[in-house]
Amino acid sequence: MEISKELEEHRRTFAATLRKKSIPHSSLDVASETLQFLRKVVVYEKYETIV
């Protein structure tokens, strides 16, 4: 899988996780999900494409 497609998949998963309305998300849950997503972005992307 291409890196950009893999990141897009992670982005969609991240957004879907935050959209779930069954249980309200705590700030810690949102921060943890955001951190996990950003870690994946840093691992897969180059600095020039992040900025």
C-alpha positions in Angstrom: 0.0 0.0 0.0 1.3 3.5 -0.8 2.2 5.6 2.1 -0.3 8.3 1.2 -3.1 5.8 0.9 -2.1 4.3 4.3 -2.1 7.7 5.9 -5.5 8.4 4.4 -6.8 5.2 5.9 -5.4 6.1 9.3 -6.9 9.6 9.0 -10.3 8.1 8.2 -10.1 5.7 11.1 -9.1 8.5 13.4 -12.0 10.7 12.3 -14.4 7.8 12.6 -13.3 7.1 16.1 -13.9 10.7 17.1 -17.3 10.8 15.5 -18.7 7.8 17.4 -21.5 9.2 19.5 -22.3 6.1 21.6 -20.0 7.2 24.5 -18.8 10.8 24.9 -15.0 11.0 24.6 -12.9 12.3 27.5 -10.2 14.8 26.8 -7.6 12.0 27.5 -9.2 9.7 24.9 -9.1 12.5 22.3 -5.5 13.4 23.1 -4.4 9.8 22.9 -6.1 9.2 19.5 -4.6 12.5 18.2 -1.1 11.5 19.5 -1.4 8.1 17.9 -2.4 9.6 14.5 0.4 12.2 14.6 2.9 9.5 15.4 1.8 7.6 12.3 2.1 10.8 10.2 5.6 11.5 11.5 6.7 7.9 10.8 5.3 7.8 7.2 5.8 11.4 5.9 8.7 13.6 5.2 9.1 17.0 6.9 8.4 18.9 3.7 5.0 17.3 3.2 3.9 17.8 6.8 4.5 21.5 6.8 
